[in-house]
């Protein structure tokens, strides 16, 4: 019996192809709009999270509260902390001072970073020539540096300058360093090279070499460091860090170790992006409401046009529930078909947009199923009024209709 209802509904839809398509158009546009927004939203979240990982969302900062302790870190203590925390790439004090790069009789302002090999694993450093810092560079305080593409080209006239010597000057002291690597420019390199009248560069060296150059007592100056880890291990590392640092530094029970990470920032970012996506999706869903009203209007017109047909069927014994079911079937088929077309259109549009704006293209299968179910539910909901109107017609009055 239900198969007959479906066949009858499809026959009625085919007999009015143009009107049926216009009825579906609102559903098609609504489903496509909502699906596009949600897919782009997921892609935006994935892309932003990836960018956050690359700029330090997978780092953990550890500092000593100077109001509770006057201790500082030594190299031995940093090494011990690094060896006692598993699932990390390493630690780095991340020192940074101003200095100058000397090329013949010319001097260029520079920002000198004192790092360890771990900072090169954070996703921020992409090597083009040579290598980044290695453990022996730090352990032996080797006089080696890594510079950017811009610095290499401006200072030496060409890019692959691995093996060349570069003089770094600070506070009147000057040392000669070997360039062991050239990394890809980042936004800071571009800004430093173009913001001032004379270009300024960023140079990276082992932090132990930097301490020697600037004649700094590490324990007196270094009161914090950064842990580099993978995002999947962040929670595990966070749970271990405080106890390890307190044990190594002899600060257990003094609450002098402060730990912060990008975790809260990640959660805040995700929350903001979810809110934005939800608001835009709700706005897009208004078109679904408009499409549903369109279905109701067209089905109402259909009932009016087919009043005499309904009268004949009722006079021949068709039950009220049969008339109701047939019209609900028509509304459901229209919106279900429109939902499938809208689904395909939404996938195509979102894929194209994600490729253009370089977002990750992520399709949640559950989301696809929900969208199709919603489109069918809209047909049932907005088809109830015209279906009930058709089912409630008096057969005698319906037969009198011209």
N, C-alpha and C positions, 0 to 999 in steps of 0.2 A: 504493500500500500504506500509506504513512504517513498519507494522508488518511483511510483507513479506520480507522486507529488513533485518530486525533483524533476522528472521528465516534463511534466506540465509547466513547471516554473521555467525551465530552460527554453521550452518552446515559446512561452510568452516573452521571454527576454530576447530571443532571436527575432521575433516578429517586430520588435521595436529596437533595432540595433543602435541607431543614432541616439535615441533617448537613454538607452541602457548605458551607453558609453559616457554620456554626459553625467548620468547619475553616479557612475563609478569614479569620474574624474576628481571629485572632491575627496573621496577616500584615497585615491592614488596619490594625490598631492599631499594630503595629510600624513599618510604612512611614510612616504618618501622623505618628507621634511623631518618628522620625528626621528626616523632611523638615521638619517644623515647627521643630525645634531648629536645623537647619542654615540655614533661611531666616531665622529670627529672628536667628541669629548673624551672618549676612551683613548684615542690616539694622542690627543693633547696631553693627557695625564701621563701616558707612557713616555712620551717625548720629553716632557718637563722633568719627570723623575730621572730619566737617563741623563739629562743635562745637569741635574742636581748632583747626581753621582759623580759626574766628571769635574764639578767645581768644588767638591769638598763635602757633599752630603754623606760620604762614607768616611769621614774623619771624626776623630774624637779628641777634643782639646782637654788637656790636664794642666791645671795650674795650682800653685801653692798659695794659700791665703796668707799674705804678708802681715796681717793683723794677729795671726796665731802662730806663725813660725818665721824665723829669719833664715831658714835653710834654703839652699839652692841645689840644683842637680849637677853632678859630675858626669863625665863620660862613662865611667865605670857603672854608675848607678843607672844611667839610661840604657846601657847594654844589658844590665841585669834585669831591668824591667821588661825590655824587649824579649829577652830569652824566657821570661816566666809568664808571658801572655801568649797563648796559642791563637791561631787563625788570624794573624795580622801580617801585613807586608813589612812593617817596621815602624820605628818612631823617629821623629826629627824635632829638634828645638826650633827650627824655622827662624833663624836669626836674619835680620835685615838692617843694613846700614847704607848710608850714602857714601860714595867714593868717586874716583875718576879712573878712566881708562886712558892710558898714555900710548899714543902712536907717533913716534918721532917727536916733533916739537909741538904736537897738538894734544890737547887734553879734552876728553868728553865726559860730561857728568854721567854717573851710573848709579843704579840701585844694585847693591851687592847682596845676594841671598846666600846664607849658609845653610846647607841642607844635607840630607843623607840619601842613599839610593831609594829609600821608601817613597819620597816625594815624587819620584819619577814614575811610580806605579799607580798614581792617583787618577790617571786618565787625563790630566792636564798637560802632560808633556808628550809630544810626538817628535821623535828624533828623525832627522833627515840625513845627517852625516855623522859618522862616528858613534859614540855611545854616551850614555848618561853616567852619573857618578856610580862607582862600585864600592863595596865594603872596604877594600884595601886603601882606597883614596881617603876615607874617613879615618881608618885606624892609624894610618901612617902620616896623616895630615899632608898629603901630597899637594903640590902646587899645580893643580889642574882646574880648568874652568869649562863650563858649558855656556854657549852664547846663542842668541837668536839669529834667524836668517837676516833680519834687518841689520843687526849689529855686525855680522860678518861682512855683508855687502858694503856697508858704510865705512867700516874700519879698514878692510883689506881690499875692497874693490871686487871681490868675487865671493861665492857662497861656501864652497867646500874648503874651509880653512883649518881642517883637523891637522894637528901637528905644528901649527904656527904658534909663535910666542906672543903674549900680550901682557903688558905691564899694568898692574892695578895699584893705584895709589890711595892711601887713606891716612889722614892725620899726619902728613909729612913723611910717612914710611911708604916705600914702593917695593913691590916684589914682582918677579917675572913668573908668569903662569903659562902652561901649555894648554892650548885649546884641544880638548878631547872629544867634543861633540858640538854639533849645530842642531838646534831644535827648531821646529816650525813656529812661526810668529803666532802669538795670541793677541787678544785685544789690548792688553796692557803694553805690549811691545809697540804696537801701532800708535797708541796714544802717547807713549813716552817719546817716540821718535818724531812726532809731528806737533806736539802741543807747545813745546818751547821753541824759542828762536833757534837754538842749537839743539841737535838731536841728543836725547838721553837714552841710555840703554840699560837692559837688565842682564846681569851676569850671575851665574850660579857656581859656587865652589863648595867643597866639603866644609862643614861648619867648624871642624877642628883647624883647618887652614885659615879660616876667617878669624878665629880666636887669636891665632898667631899674628895675623896681619894687623888686627886692631888692638893687639896687646891687651886682651880682655881675660880676666879671671873668670872661668866658666861658672864656678860655684857661686860667686858673688853676683853674677848677672843673670844666669839662666834659671828662671823660676817656673817654667812651663814647657810643655812639648806637645806635639801632635802625634796621634796614633793613626796610621793608615791601614784600613781594612776593607774587606768586601762587604757590601750592604747585607748580604745574607748572614754574616757572622756578627753584625753590629750588636745585637742584643746580648749574645754570649760574651763578647769582648767587654761590653759595658758592665756586665755583672762581675767580671773578674778584676777590672782595672783598679778600682779603689783599694781593695785589700792588698793587691800586689804592690802598688805605689806606697801605701802606708807601711807595709812590712819593710820594703827596701829603704825607705826614708826614716824609719823609726818614728812614725807619727800615728801609730794606732791609738784610737780613742780620742784624738785631739780635734777631729773634724776640720783638718787643715787642708784637705785635698778637695779641690773643686773640679768637677767633670761636666763637660757640656758636649753635645754632639748635634749633628744635623737632623737627628731623628724627629725632634719636635717640629723642626722647620719642614721636614718632609710631610708630617701629618697635617700641619697647617696648610701647606700648599695643596695637598690632596683635598682637604675639606673645602677650600676656596674654589678649586676647580670643579668639585662635585656640585657645589651650590650654583656656580655659573652655568654648568651643563644642565642642571635640573630646571633652572629658571627659563633658559632658552628652549628646552624641550617642552615645558608647559605652554610657553607662548606658541610654539609650533603646533602643539596638540589642539589649539583652538581651531586650526584648519580641519582637524578631524571632527570636531563638533559641527562645524559648518557643513562638512561632507555628510554627516549623519542627518542633519536637518534636510539636506538636499534629497537624500534617500526617502525620507518621510514624505516630502512634498511630491516627489515623482510617484511614489506608491499610492498616495492619496488620489492623484490625478488618474492613475491606472484603475483604481477602484471605481471612480466616477465613470470612466469610459466603459468599464466592463460590468456595469450594474445589471444590464439585461442578461448577460451570460451567467452572472451569479444567481439571478432569479430563476433561470432555467434549471441550473444545477440543483438549486434548493427544492424546486418543485418536483424534480425527479428523485429526490430522497437524499441529497447530499447533506451531511450533518454540519452543524455550525463549526465543530472542531476541524472538519476537513477543509472548509473554506479558510479558516484561521491558519491552519498549517501550510496551505498552499502559498498564501501571501507572505508568510514568514519565510518560507523556503526561497521565494523569489528575492526577498530583501537580503537574506543570508548569502545566497549565491552571488548576488551583485557585489556585496561588500567583501566577501571572501576572495572573489576574483580580483576586485580592485586592490585588496590587500596584497595579493601575490604580485601583481604588476607594480604596486608601490614599493614592495620589498626589493624587487629586482632593480627598479629605478633608483631607490635609495642607496643600495649597494654600489651601483655604478657611479652615482654622483659623489658619494663619500670617498670612494677609491680615487676618483679623479682629483678631488680637492686635497686629499691626503698626499697624493703624489706631488701636486703643485706646491703646497706649503711645507712639504717635507715632514709630515707627521707620520707616525706609525699607523698602519692600517690594521686595526684589530676588530674582529667580528665575534661577538659573544653569541654562541648558538642559542642560549636560553633567551637572549634578547630577541632574536629572530622569531622564535616560537611565540613569545609574548605578543609581538607586534601583529602576527597573523591572527592570533586568538582575539586580540583587541578589535581588529577590523571586523571579524565575524560577529563579535558581541555587539558592536555598533549597529550592524544590520538587524540583529534580533531586537535590540532596544528600540531603535527608531522605526522598525517595521511593525511594532505592536499596535500602534494607533491605527494605521490604515488597515491592518489585518483584522483588528477587532471591529472596525467600521464595516468592512466587507462582510464579516461573519454575522453582524447584527442586522443586516438588511432584511426587510420583510419581503418574502418571495413574490407576493402579489403586487406590492408597490414596485418592486424591481422589474417585473414583467411589463408593467405599464410604461416604463421608461423607453423613450424613443432613441 
